[in-house]
Amino acid sequence: MSALPPAVVFDLDGTLVDSLPDILGSLTHAFATRGLPAPPAQELRGTIGLPLDDIFGMFADAQEVPALTLAYRAHYPLTFTTHSRPFPGVVGVLRELRRRGYRLAVATTKRTEMAERFVAAMGLADVLDHVQGTDDFPHKPAPDVVLHALAALGARGTWMVGDTVHDVGAGKAAGLATFALTWGTHDAERLRAARPDRLCDTIEPLLDAVAQDVRTESTR
């Protein structure tokens, strides 16, 4: 068995924090600053988890994308705590995982500086060991942000927890088991098609999944 401590890696938006209304609000605001009609909320929702340039590029001409991205980044830090709150049970599960000896990291498409601010504002800084944003390297479903998080922890990855198919893909690519939550961005049908190891409506079953993983390792 590896001498490295075990770790669980989490996506942030839609996984640990119910942040969809604030994200959608800032996306809509960005379109308004350019005099462009905002796409329907359901269409925007399906894109969350991708980089901003990719999201705006789906709905606007390429020459508009830089200004739209700047408008979002100016607005979001002013409103990102308006509606966003940790999902029920999240803090308790994180504390229990740490009690069991797991290192815990966030791996998000947000930039690291914004992700750290957001985690602190949501009261999660003291139950996480590292916050890793996507800074100048490939975004999920590439495994880079997950691998950066594990390297920062100096730990052995066990599970990747997320709410999008991009999280599932990144976890698989990094060699982790994957736990998908239906309470965030992508619905159960879309997540099921990505074949996560576990698909759940709440986060508490993660504790059983982790315990089963430990029991499996102890028999090897």
Residue, then its C-alpha position, 0 to 999 in steps of 0.5 A: m500500500s502507498a505510504l502517501p496519505p489518501a485524498v478525495v478531490f472535489d469539484l466546487d460549483g454545483t458539487l460542494v456549493d449551490s452556486l448556480p443562481d449567482i453564476l447564471g446571474s453574472l453570465t446574463h449580466a455579461f450579455a446585457t453589457r454587450g447589448l446581446p440577448a442572454p440564452p435561456a437559463q437551461e442552455l447556460r446551465g448545461t455549459i457550466g463547468l467549462p471555461l468562460d471563453d468556451i461558454f461565451g463562444m457558444f452563444a456569441d461571435a468570437q470578437e465579443v468573447p473577450a469583452l463578455t469574459l471581462a464583464y463576467r469577471a468584473h460582476y461575479p466577485l461583487t455578487f458571488t455570495t448573494h445566493s450561493r451556499p454549501f449544499p446540505g451535509v457537505v460540511g459534515v461529510l468533509r469533517e468526517l473525511r478529515r477525521r478518517g485521515y483523508r486529505l481534501a482538495v478542491a479542483t475547479t475550473k475557476r481561477t485559483e485566486m477566485a476559488e480561494r476567495f469563494v471557498a473562504a466566503m462559503g466557510l469551507a476553508d477550514v475543512l479543505d486542505h488545498v484549493q486548486g483552480t485551473d491556471d494556464f493548463p488544460h481544463k476538465p475533462a483533462p486531468d491536469v487540475v486534479l493532478h495539480a491538486l494531488a501534487a500540492l497535497g502530496a497525497r494519493g488520490t482515491w475519489m473524484v467528486g463532481d456534478t458534471v460529466h467533465d468532472v467524471g472524465a477528469g477523475k477517470a483520466a487521473g485514475l480516481a474512482t468517480f462519485a457523481l452528484t445529481w444536485g448540481t449542473h448535469d442531470a442524472e441521465r447525462l451523468r449516468a452516460a459518463r459511467p461514474d462509479r457512484l451516482c447519488d442525489t446527496i453527498e452522504p453516501l460518499l462516506d460509505a463509498v470511501a469506507q468500501d474502498v478502504r476495506t478493498e485495499s485492506t484485503r489486497 
